[in-house]
Amino acid sequence: MNEAKPNKKPFVLYVVIVLGITVLLNVLIMPMIAEAQIIEVDYGTFMSMTEKGEIGEVQIQNNRILFTDKSGEQIYETGKMDDDDGLVQRLYNSGAKFSGEIIEETSPILSFILSWILPLVVFYGLGYFLMKRMNKRGGGNTMMFNMGKSNAKVYVKSSNGIRFSDVAGEDEAKENLAEIVDYLHDPQKFREIGASIPKGILLVGPPGTGKTMLAKAVAGEASVPFFSMSGSEFVEMFVGMGASKVRDLFRQAKEKAPCIVFIDEIDAIGKKRDGNLGGNDEREQTLNQLLTEMDGFEGNGGVIILAATNRPDSLDPALTRPGRFDRRVPVELPDLKGREEILKVHAKKIKVYGNIDYNRIARMASGASGAELANIVNEAALHAVRAGRRSVTQMDFEESIEVVIAGYQKKNAILTDKEKMIVAYHEIGHALVAAKQTHSAPVQKITIVPRTSGALGYTMQVEEGNRYLMTKVELENRIATLTGGRAAEELACGCITTGASNDIEQATKLARAMISRYGMSEEFGMVAFEAQTNRYLGGEAVADCSAETHSAIDRMVVELVKKQYGKASDILRENRRKLDTLAQKLYEAESITGDEFMSILEAE
């Protein structure tokens, strides 16, 4: 890319500031410091000190008298009176010395050098040093502290080599973005028919789904310059600096058009303006400048703007209206086929042994994002290295999923025999209730090996395929499965423990969602009492009902969970012998597979 010419304005401004500081230092501050060294006393004190012989040196001026004590360390000042007749003689008799200068002054040349030349040299040297440091750090940017200057990272003609083929599991998103690539390759065919390509494209989705990688892949496919910058980088301490960065970014982009400007986490500057006084003026000015650059009087001429966010609902309506971000491209969590493709892409970077069943791994990693799948592959490679193998096996992949879900095994955690048996009954209770109900996911693995996440054990269930809808019966069965661990503890051990805390939390949350969001209660029917916010960041639920309705919902949640807890207890009582057999097997082996669990369960 062409280097921008150094801007001399910041240097001139810096010199002006240095001169101003030097003038202020010499005209106001230094005289004030010198005056602060002199103590003003009344004439009577001066006469008393003269009579007692306590005056060291004295200087009589036109309108004041300066004198010191015998030590000469402190300077005093008093006004000049009319009784000066005989004053000189009295001072002489008291032993005072007459001095031309009480306060020693340096020569005029030396004073000028120390007061003016030296500060200028020091400030100039400091500024030169700082600008040289910023030059090295900013890649030749000579603007002081980089304020007002865009520090966008620039990738020219996909130097990093990312293409659509490197992005797996997001076929719909790639199809939407392929039109942008076509426009950048041949914009004339769009102009001939009178069509205009969207100025801005908003990539929305959960964290780790590959929004940034998709943006780079668009630039890679189109072979155009790619400007990348985070939304938080526009926010500065001084008002107006963020807007200046936006102007500079688009100036550089227009010089390199056609090109792509990518703004990651745009919600940092694009949040809704509430209109209240005392808001964040810097952020709002930055947003206003971005709105102007995207759809102002001057067109952006071949500059395509891509932005990514996890919070599309928080963006300002002026930013998402037609003419600015015209198109919204969802980048959702990958489905089963997408997860399998992503695993294969990342598995190309490691050495694998034998035929790996990527479909099985993808089913075990249900709900994982692209970044989490990449982490699973890397953890599998690390596990193989720790085991002393030179290639990754199927077992390494399955163990890596457990690491990502529940953490590493806690080798120092030693349970007592009683605790180990309680945990075994707890996990078998989950698995047994799930297996004896219809529409439940098959059990993949049961273990009572403690993990670093805090879990003393867990039961892994794996769906056979993609699931997009869940019926009321399936949700109730899920609640019953969650309560199966506590029910098994109470039935087999005659006690209840704190180990069911996470199960209780999940069951309560699911039961509340059924009543207040999914319209699955007979009393309320198809009425929603909660609104979901931050869909892509966990989906927090906000209650929207009266206090009486909220109390009724609480009562119904308790009844629903109690009912499913009773169902789980009945299932375990009916299969008590199997419960004991399976718990003893898990106690001895510590981990059993889903196939081993089903063979024991189905045995006569």
BABA-791455 format. One record per residue (C-alpha): x, y, z; residue in three letters. Coordinates in steps of 0.05 Angstrom, whole numbers, padded with zeros to 5 digits, always signed. Layout:
% residues N
XYZALA ...
***
This chain:
% residues 604
+00000+00000+00000MET +00021+00072-00011ASN +00047+00104+00052GLU +00010+00167+00075ALA +00052+00230+00078LYS +00071+00252+00148PRO +00023+00303+00176ASN +00063+00364+00203LYS +00004+00395+00239LYS +00012+00353+00303PRO +00086+00373+00307PHE +00070+00447+00299VAL +00016+00441+00352LEU +00065+00407+00398TYR +00116+00463+00389VAL +00063+00516+00404VAL +00044+00478+00467ILE +00117+00474+00489VAL +00126+00549+00478LEU +00063+00564+00518GLY +00086+00521+00576ILE +00155+00555+00576THR +00125+00625+00576VAL +00077+00606+00632LEU +00135+00576+00671LEU +00178+00639+00666ASN +00126+00694+00670VAL +00081+00667+00725LEU +00106+00605+00760ILE +00180+00623+00772MET +00166+00693+00801PRO +00112+00663+00845MET +00162+00611+00871ILE +00214+00666+00884ALA +00163+00709+00921GLU +00141+00649+00961ALA +00211+00647+00992GLN +00202+00716+01025ILE +00164+00724+01091ILE +00129+00792+01100GLU +00133+00822+01171VAL +00111+00888+01203ASP +00159+00946+01214TYR +00156+00937+01290GLY +00185+00866+01282THR +00241+00895+01239PHE +00257+00948+01292MET +00256+00896+01348SER +00304+00850+01310MET +00349+00910+01297THR +00353+00927+01371GLU +00368+00855+01389LYS +00422+00849+01336GLY +00386+00791+01300GLU +00392+00819+01229ILE +00445+00787+01184GLY +00442+00824+01118GLU +00398+00882+01098VAL +00379+00916+01032GLN +00341+00982+01031ILE +00300+00992+00968GLN +00254+01049+00946ASN +00189+01020+00976ASN +00211+00961+01019ARG +00267+00934+01062ILE +00293+00863+01052LEU +00334+00831+01108PHE +00355+00763+01133THR +00366+00733+01202ASP +00435+00718+01228LYS +00435+00649+01196SER +00420+00679+01128GLY +00372+00622+01112GLU +00306+00662+01114GLN +00290+00726+01077ILE +00242+00777+01107TYR +00206+00837+01077GLU +00176+00899+01109THR +00151+00966+01085GLY +00193+01030+01086LYS +00173+01082+01139MET +00187+01157+01148ASP +00234+01147+01208ASP +00292+01127+01163ASP +00335+01182+01195ASP +00388+01145+01234GLY +00363+01077+01209LEU +00428+01062+01173VAL +00468+01079+01236GLN +00424+01036+01280ARG +00432+00977+01232LEU +00507+00988+01230TYR +00510+00989+01306ASN +00469+00924+01310SER +00522+00888+01268GLY +00480+00882+01204ALA +00515+00877+01138LYS +00491+00919+01079PHE +00483+00879+01014SER +00468+00899+00943GLY +00430+00834+00930GLU +00397+00793+00985ILE +00372+00742+00934ILE +00429+00719+00891GLU +00416+00724+00818GLU +00452+00690+00762THR +00479+00727+00702SER +00428+00747+00650PRO +00457+00700+00598ILE +00457+00640+00645LEU +00387+00658+00669SER +00361+00661+00597PHE +00392+00593+00581ILE +00363+00560+00644LEU +00295+00592+00637SER +00282+00589+00562TRP +00332+00548+00523ILE +00338+00488+00569LEU +00262+00476+00576PRO +00254+00481+00500LEU +00310+00431+00488VAL +00282+00382+00541VAL +00211+00385+00514PHE +00234+00379+00442TYR +00277+00319+00458GLY +00221+00285+00496LEU +00172+00297+00439GLY +00222+00271+00387TYR +00235+00208+00428PHE +00160+00194+00437LEU +00146+00204+00363MET +00202+00158+00344LYS +00174+00105+00390ARG +00104+00113+00361MET +00134+00109+00290ASN +00165+00041+00305LYS +00102+00015+00339ARG +00052+00044+00289GLY +00089+00025+00225GLY +00110+00094+00203GLY +00052+00134+00231ASN +00080+00201+00253THR +00018+00228+00287MET +00030+00241+00360MET +00004+00183+00403PHE -00036+00160+00342ASN -00094+00203+00364MET -00144+00216+00308GLY -00107+00167+00262LYS -00138+00101+00242SER -00096+00041+00262ASN -00134-00008+00220ALA -00097-00072+00200LYS -00092-00078+00125VAL -00089-00143+00087TYR -00075-00132+00013VAL -00101-00184-00036LYS -00112-00237+00017SER -00040-00244+00038SER -00064-00292+00092ASN -00094-00338+00039GLY -00164-00347+00069ILE -00217-00370+00020ARG -00289-00395+00025PHE -00262-00465+00023SER -00227-00452+00089ASP -00293-00435+00122VAL -00336-00497+00134ALA -00405-00505+00163GLY -00434-00437+00141GLU -00461-00452+00071ASP -00519-00403+00076GLU -00475-00346+00099ALA -00425-00360+00043LYS -00481-00359-00009GLU -00504-00291+00016ASN -00433-00263+00014LEU -00416-00293-00054ALA -00457-00237-00086GLU -00410-00186-00056ILE -00350-00223-00086VAL -00384-00223-00154ASP -00396-00148-00149TYR -00324-00134-00131LEU -00301-00177-00190HIS -00348-00147-00242ASP -00387-00086-00218PRO -00406-00066-00289GLN -00459-00119-00298LYS -00494-00093-00236PHE -00491-00021-00261ARG -00518-00040-00330GLU -00583-00066-00301ILE -00587-00009-00250GLY -00576-00052-00188ALA -00535-00027-00130SER -00499-00073-00083ILE -00512-00065-00008PRO -00466-00014+00024LYS -00462-00050+00090GLY -00470-00123+00111ILE -00480-00141+00183LEU -00455-00210+00206LEU -00493-00231+00269VAL -00486-00294+00310GLY -00459-00325+00374PRO -00385-00318+00392PRO -00337-00365+00357GLY -00380-00380+00296THR -00330-00350+00246GLY -00356-00280+00230LYS -00286-00250+00224THR -00261-00308+00183MET -00320-00301+00135LEU -00303-00227+00125ALA -00231-00245+00109LYS -00254-00300+00062ALA -00296-00248+00023VAL -00234-00205+00014ALA -00193-00266-00004GLY -00242-00289-00057GLU -00248-00219-00087ALA -00172-00205-00082SER -00183-00134-00056VAL -00152-00096+00002PRO -00183-00113+00069PHE -00184-00062+00126PHE -00197-00093+00194SER -00212-00054+00258MET -00248-00067+00323SER -00304-00022+00346GLY -00270-00009+00413SER -00209+00020+00376GLU -00251+00080+00356PHE -00265+00099+00428VAL -00215+00151+00453GLU -00206+00191+00517MET -00214+00258+00481PHE -00280+00277+00447VAL -00274+00278+00372GLY -00216+00230+00365MET -00261+00171+00348GLY -00296+00211+00293ALA -00227+00231+00266SER -00207+00157+00264LYS -00271+00141+00224VAL -00255+00196+00174ARG -00184+00173+00166ASP -00205+00100+00158LEU -00253+00116+00102PHE -00203+00163+00069ARG -00153+00106+00065GLN -00207+00058+00041ALA -00229+00105-00015LYS -00157+00111-00038GLU -00154+00035-00045LYS -00225+00024-00071ALA -00253-00026-00088PRO -00239-00054-00020CYS -00272-00082+00043ILE -00275-00048+00111VAL -00289-00096+00168PHE -00310-00069+00236ILE -00311-00123+00289ASP -00356-00116+00351GLU -00391-00055+00321ILE -00438-00051+00380ASP -00381-00016+00418ALA -00396+00047+00379ILE -00463+00031+00348GLY -00508+00026+00409LYS -00576+00060+00409LYS -00576+00134+00427ARG -00624+00145+00484ASP -00625+00222+00478GLY -00611+00234+00551ASN -00566+00291+00570LEU -00498+00272+00597GLY -00489+00213+00551GLY -00425+00189+00520ASN -00410+00246+00472ASP -00348+00213+00445GLU -00385+00149+00425ARG -00443+00186+00396GLU -00398+00231+00354GLN -00362+00170+00329THR -00428+00138+00310LEU -00452+00201+00275ASN -00389+00204+00234GLN -00397+00131+00215LEU -00469+00143+00193LEU -00446+00202+00151THR -00390+00163+00118GLU -00436+00105+00101MET -00493+00146+00071ASP -00475+00220+00067GLY -00472+00269+00009PHE -00408+00236-00015GLU -00413+00163-00036GLY -00362+00113-00012ASN -00345+00091-00084GLY -00331+00017-00083GLY -00321+00010-00007VAL -00360-00049+00021ILE -00370-00047+00096ILE -00375-00112+00135LEU -00390-00111+00209ALA -00397-00165+00262ALA -00435-00165+00328THR -00464-00212+00380ASN -00517-00160+00400ARG -00555-00137+00338PRO -00615-00115+00381ASP -00573-00062+00415SER -00553-00026+00350LEU -00580+00043+00333ASP -00637+00042+00283PRO -00602+00094+00240ALA -00545+00045+00231LEU -00588-00014+00209THR -00636+00023+00163ARG -00635+00010+00087PRO -00579+00049+00054GLY -00530+00034+00109ARG -00528-00038+00134PHE -00577-00063+00082ASP -00566-00137+00093ARG -00562-00180+00155ARG -00526-00247+00148VAL -00538-00296+00206PRO -00477-00337+00224VAL -00509-00389+00269GLU -00481-00448+00306LEU -00466-00504+00256PRO -00512-00563+00249ASP -00490-00636+00249LEU -00464-00635+00178LYS -00430-00568+00189GLY -00396-00592+00253ARG -00370-00653+00215GLU -00341-00609+00160GLU -00309-00562+00209ILE -00276-00620+00246LEU -00248-00646+00180LYS -00220-00577+00161VAL -00184-00570+00228HIS -00162-00643+00228ALA -00121-00630+00165LYS -00072-00592+00209LYS -00056-00652+00254ILE -00034-00724+00243LYS -00090-00774+00252VAL -00087-00850+00257TYR -00136-00896+00224GLY -00207-00880+00203ASN -00235-00826+00248ILE -00311-00826+00256ASP -00322-00750+00250TYR -00397-00759+00249ASN -00395-00791+00318ARG -00351-00735+00344ILE -00397-00683+00314ALA -00457-00714+00348ARG -00421-00715+00415MET -00404-00641+00405ALA -00475-00618+00396SER -00483-00543+00403GLY -00409-00528+00395ALA -00386-00468+00355SER -00331-00468+00303GLY -00281-00441+00353ALA -00300-00495+00403GLU -00292-00549+00350LEU -00223-00522+00333ALA -00207-00526+00407ASN -00232-00598+00409ILE -00184-00618+00353VAL -00126-00583+00386ASN -00142-00616+00453GLU -00143-00683+00418ALA -00073-00670+00391ALA -00049-00649+00460LEU -00079-00711+00491HIS -00042-00755+00441ALA +00024-00720+00457VAL +00013-00730+00532ARG -00001-00804+00519ALA +00064-00810+00479GLY +00032-00823+00411ARG +00054-00792+00346ARG -00016-00788+00317SER -00087-00774+00341VAL -00137-00831+00350THR -00212-00834+00358GLN -00203-00841+00433MET -00164-00775+00435ASP -00221-00738+00401PHE -00273-00767+00449GLU -00231-00750+00509GLU -00221-00679+00483SER -00296-00669+00480ILE -00300-00688+00554GLU -00244-00639+00569VAL -00281-00582+00534VAL -00348-00600+00566ILE -00327-00617+00637ALA -00253-00601+00643GLY -00193-00644+00657TYR -00194-00703+00704GLN -00177-00684+00776LYS -00125-00735+00795LYS -00117-00708+00866ASN -00192-00712+00882ALA -00202-00775+00923ILE -00274-00790+00943LEU -00291-00833+01002THR -00325-00900+00988ASP -00392-00871+01011LYS -00386-00809+00968GLU -00364-00851+00908LYS -00425-00896+00916MET -00472-00837+00922ILE -00443-00806+00858VAL -00450-00874+00823ALA -00524-00879+00842TYR -00534-00806+00822HIS -00506-00815+00752GLU -00540-00882+00740ILE -00605-00849+00763GLY -00598-00798+00706HIS -00582-00852+00655ALA -00636-00901+00677LEU -00692-00849+00676VAL -00669-00826+00607ALA -00667-00897+00580ALA -00736-00916+00606LYS -00770-00856+00574GLN -00787-00846+00501THR -00760-00789+00460HIS -00696-00785+00501SER -00626-00780+00472ALA -00586-00845+00478PRO -00534-00850+00533VAL -00463-00844+00506GLN -00421-00849+00569LYS -00427-00849+00645ILE -00368-00831+00690THR -00356-00815+00763ILE -00285-00788+00752VAL -00282-00717+00782PRO -00268-00661+00733ARG -00236-00593+00741THR -00303-00559+00725SER -00326-00582+00794GLY -00368-00641+00769ALA -00358-00705+00808LEU -00387-00744+00749GLY -00432-00736+00690TYR -00477-00773+00642THR -00467-00757+00568MET -00527-00763+00521GLN -00518-00756+00446VAL -00574-00742+00397GLU -00577-00784+00334GLU -00586-00724+00288GLY -00604-00650+00286ASN -00659-00626+00332ARG -00694-00560+00318TYR -00759-00569+00356LEU -00776-00602+00423MET -00846-00623+00442THR -00877-00613+00510LYS -00869-00687+00526VAL -00795-00685+00508GLU -00784-00624+00553LEU -00820-00658+00611GLU -00777-00721+00600ASN -00716-00677+00602ARG -00737-00648+00669ILE -00750-00719+00695ALA -00680-00740+00672THR -00649-00681+00708LEU -00685-00700+00773THR -00666-00773+00766GLY -00599-00763+00801GLY -00630-00735+00865ARG -00685-00787+00863ALA -00634-00843+00860ALA -00595-00814+00919GLU -00658-00811+00961GLU -00682-00880+00941LEU -00617-00919+00946ALA -00577-00882+00999CYS -00633-00852+01041GLY -00603-00782+01036CYS -00599-00722+00991ILE -00534-00685+00976THR -00509-00620+00945THR -00488-00657+00882GLY -00555-00643+00848ALA -00547-00567+00850SER -00533-00559+00776ASN -00590-00608+00759ASP -00638-00568+00801ILE -00618-00503+00767GLU -00627-00531+00697GLN -00693-00565+00713ALA -00721-00501+00744THR -00698-00459+00685LYS -00729-00507+00635LEU -00795-00511+00673ALA -00800-00435+00678ARG -00787-00428+00603ALA -00842-00478+00587MET -00893-00437+00627ILE -00871-00365+00615SER -00841-00368+00544ARG -00864-00430+00507TYR -00938-00426+00525GLY -00941-00498+00551MET -00984-00487+00613SER -01057-00504+00614GLU -01073-00445+00659GLU -01041-00389+00617PHE -01040-00421+00548GLY -01006-00383+00492MET -00984-00322+00532VAL -00911-00302+00542ALA -00890-00271+00608PHE -00815-00266+00594GLU -00775-00233+00539ALA -00708-00260+00517GLN -00651-00210+00510THR -00581-00221+00483ASN -00601-00281+00442ARG -00531-00295+00420TYR -00499-00284+00489LEU -00536-00333+00533GLY -00607-00308+00524GLY -00624-00274+00590GLU -00698-00276+00607ALA -00732-00212+00631VAL -00799-00220+00667ALA -00857-00179+00638ASP -00916-00192+00683CYS -00950-00170+00747SER -00929-00193+00816ALA -00991-00238+00821GLU -00976-00272+00755THR -00903-00280+00776HIS -00926-00315+00839SER -00972-00361+00799ALA -00914-00378+00752ILE -00870-00395+00812ASP -00924-00441+00839ARG -00932-00476+00772MET -00857-00485+00764VAL -00854-00519+00832VAL -00913-00565+00814GLU -00882-00584+00746LEU -00814-00601+00775VAL -00846-00640+00832LYS -00889-00680+00783LYS -00829-00700+00741GLN -00789-00716+00803TYR -00844-00763+00824GLY -00843-00795+00755LYS -00768-00806+00759ALA -00775-00837+00828SER -00828-00885+00803ASP -00783-00907+00745ILE -00726-00920+00792LEU -00769-00959+00841ARG -00794-01003+00784GLU -00723-01017+00763ASN -00690-01019+00831ARG -00651-01083+00817ARG -00622-01054+00753LYS -00606-00990+00790LEU -00565-01028+00842ASP -00529-01071+00789THR -00511-01012+00745LEU -00488-00969+00804ALA -00443-01025+00829GLN -00414-01033+00759LYS -00401-00958+00754LEU -00371-00957+00824TYR -00320-01010+00805GLU -00304-00987+00734ALA -00312-00911+00746GLU -00331-00903+00673SER -00377-00944+00627ILE -00398-00933+00556THR -00469-00927+00531GLY -00465-00996+00499ASP -00443-01028+00565GLU -00499-00991+00601PHE -00552-01016+00552MET -00527-01088+00552SER -00534-01092+00628ILE -00601-01056+00626LEU -00630-01103+00573GLU -00602-01166+00604ALA -00653-01211+00637GLU 
***
